[in-house]
Amino acid sequence: MKFTKRALEAIEPVEKRQVYFDDSVTGLAVKVMPTGHKSFYFCYRAGKGRGAPKRQVQLGAFPDLTVEQARNKAKRLQAQVVHGQDPAKDIQQSKDRKTVSAVLEVFFKEHVRVKLKPHTIAQYEGIARRCVIPAIGNERIEDVTHRDVAHLHHRLKNTPYQANRTLAMLSKFFSWCEVNGFRERMTNPAFGLEKYKEKKQMEFMDQTELSAVGQALESLETAGQVNALMAAALRLLALTGARVSEILSLKWEYIVDL
């Protein structure tokens, strides 16, 4: 079939996996799982003749990867095959040599910085730099065990919040590794570990502190460093305890006459 965005979106999943090949680029295929998940693959024979072993390389999920991007990737791999290379074997050998630090770089490049929010990106980068890389960064990705992660989690027990955020990040990271072929399926070493209890603390400003905040805002307004809209938003934050996003997205229709 001729691959187009509309044509691929129109494919309905059935009980068994379906495979469709592109008319434009030899070897480019899309697999449609019963769940509806669609992924691009490049399929080829590693060698000459019909007796050569069949290989495939996963290119990416549709629609995250566009039809044109998939075609470009397939053409590059096609050129490698023509010159006697075996892309699938090369990729697997490369993955076999990967350390946790090396795979983390790929994880941040292809997933974290592309799909997550800035706050989460900063949090993940801090956890990786401070906690994960010093502890297991030089380990081969497939050699990391449940015990390794449990030991790292235990070392952070005096800071429960950081310990639990580290565990959550590692769980996400190793799940991604499984999906992308860096580890075998169902081998997430962070699975099943129990989080530490976190004590939630909340402190409220007293009248003196609130007055100081108000005076500071008035001074900033007078000096022209804060405009009236910004000052009003800050006052609402201080007096209501609402989230910044809630205050900044307020609309007049939300205000009712009680």
N, C-alpha and C positions, 0 to 999 in steps of 0.2 A: 504494500500500500504506500501511497505517498504521504509521508509524515508532514503534518501541519499541526499547529496548536489546536485548532478546532477539531481535526480528525482524531487526535489522541484523547482530547477531553470527551469525545463522544463515545469512546469505547467503554462499554458497561462490563463490570466484572461478572464472572460466572463461578461455578463451584471449583473448577480446575484452573490452574495457571494457563494463561494465554501468551503466545509469543508472536509478534508481528515484525516483519522486516521492511526496511525502508527501500523504496524503489530507486532512490538517488545515490545512496552510498552503500556499496557492497559490504555486508557484515554488520551494518548498524541495525540493532533490534531494540524493541521495547517489550518488556515483560510486564504483564498485568496480573497481579495476584488476586485471589478471591476477596481480599480485604479492600481492593480498589487501588492499592499502592502500585505505582507505575515507575519503572526504572529503565534507563537506557543501558545497553550493553554493546560491546563490539565483539563479534564472533568470528573466528578464523581457524585455519589449520596451521599447526606449527610444523611446517615442512612442505614438501611437494608431494602431490599425489593424494588420492582419496584415502590412502592408508595412514596418512599423517594424523596425529592426535588432534582432536578438537579442543580449542581453548576459548575462553571468554574473559573479557575485562569489563567490570562494572564502571560506567562513566558517570552516573549520577541519577538522582531522582527527578522525574517530571512532576510538576512544571518548574521546580527550582532551577533545573538545567533546561534551557530552551532547545528547541529542535535544531536551530542553527549552531548553537554551541556544541551539541552532541555530534552533529555532522563534522564539525571542525576537529573535535577530539578523535573521532573515528578515522578521519582522513590521515591524521598524524600517525596513529597506530598502524593504519593500513600501509603507510610508507615504510615503517619499521619492519613489518612482516615481509614486504617485497625485498628488503635488503637482508633477509635471513635472520632477523631478530625474533625473539619470542617474548612479546610484551608482558604477558601474564606471568611467565616464569621470572622475568626481571623484577616485576613489581613484588612478587612474593619473596624473592631473595632480599629485596630492599627492606621489606617489612620484617623479615626474619632478623635483621641486624638492628632494628630500631630499639633505642632505649626509651625509658619513660619520658625523659626530657625532650628527646627528638619528636616523639609522638605528641607530646603536649604542644609543641610548636605548630604541628599540623592541626591539632584540635582547636587551638585559638585562631588560627588563620582561616580554617574552613567552616567552623561552627560558631565559636564564641563571639568573635568580632563581627560576624555576619548576621547572626540571628538573635543575640541577646541585647538587653538594655545596657546603657552606659554604666549604670550603678553595678549591675551584675558582672559586667566585663572587668571593672576595676576590682571588684571583690575576688573574682576568680584569679586574676593576675597576681593579686597580693597573696592569696593562699598558695598558689603554685610557687611563687618566689620564696616565701618565708617558711612554708611547711613541707610541701611535697618534694620539690627538687633536692633540698638538702638531705632528705631522708631516703628517697628511693629513686632519685633522678637518674642514677647511673645503672639501675637495674634494667634488664631486658624486659620489654613490655609483657611478654608472655610468661615471664618467670615470677611476676609479682603474685603473691599468695594472699589468702584471707588473713593469715597470721601477720603478714607485713603491714596490711592496712590496720588491723586491730592494734598492733604495736604502736603505729603512728598515732592513732586515735587516743590510745592510752597515755602517750607522752604529753598530750595536750589536755589532760583531764582537769588541770588547774584553771583552764580557761574554757569552760564548757561551751560557750557560744562559738568560739573559734574552732574547737574540736568538732562540733556538729556541722558547722559550715564546711569544714575540710572534708568530712565524711560525705556530705551531700555532693560536693563538687567531684570527689573521686568516683562516687557512684554514677554520676552523669558521664564523667570522662570514660570510665571503663565500659559503660553501655554503648557509648559512641564507638569505642574501639572494636567492640563486637560487630556492630553494624558495618563498620568500614574495613573489616578483615584483619585487624591488628591482633585480635584474640579470638579464640574459639567461642562459639555461642554458649550461653549459660555458664560462663566462667567468671562473672563479675566478682572480684575479691572483696568488694565493699558490701555485697548483699548480705542482709541478715544481721549486721552489727547494730547493737542497741545504742541509741543516742543518750547522752548525759542529760540529766534534768537541768533546766536553765531557770535561774531566779529572775523573774521580771521585776525590774525596779522602775518606779515612776515617781518623780518629784514635781511638785507644783511651786510656782513662784509665789512669794508672799506679796503683801501690798507694797512694801518698800521696793522690792525688785520690779514689780509691775510699773510703779511710778518712775523708776529710773529708766526703764525701757521707753515709757511715754515721753519723758524729757529728752532722751537721746534722739528719738524720732523727730520731735519738734525742732531740735537744734539742726538736724540734718536737712529738714525741710526748709528751714530759714536760710541755711547756707546754700541751698539749691543742689545738694548732693543726692537728695531723694525726692522724687516728685510725689504729688498728692496721691496718685493711684498706688504707687509702691508702698507709701506709708499706710494707706488704708488696708492694704493686703497684709502687711506686717502686724497691724493692730488686730485684725481678725484672727490671724494665726495665734497671737498671744492670748487672746480672750476666749477663743473657742476650742483650741486644741485640734482643729481640723488639719487635714493633710494639705501640703502645698498645692498638689494637683487639684484638690477639691476647691480651694480658694480661687486659684487662677482660672478655673473653668466655670465659675459662678455666672449665672445669667439672671436678668431682671425677673424672668418668669418664675424663678425659684423662690423669690421673696413674696410671701403672701401676707395679706392684711389679717392678722389674728384678731 
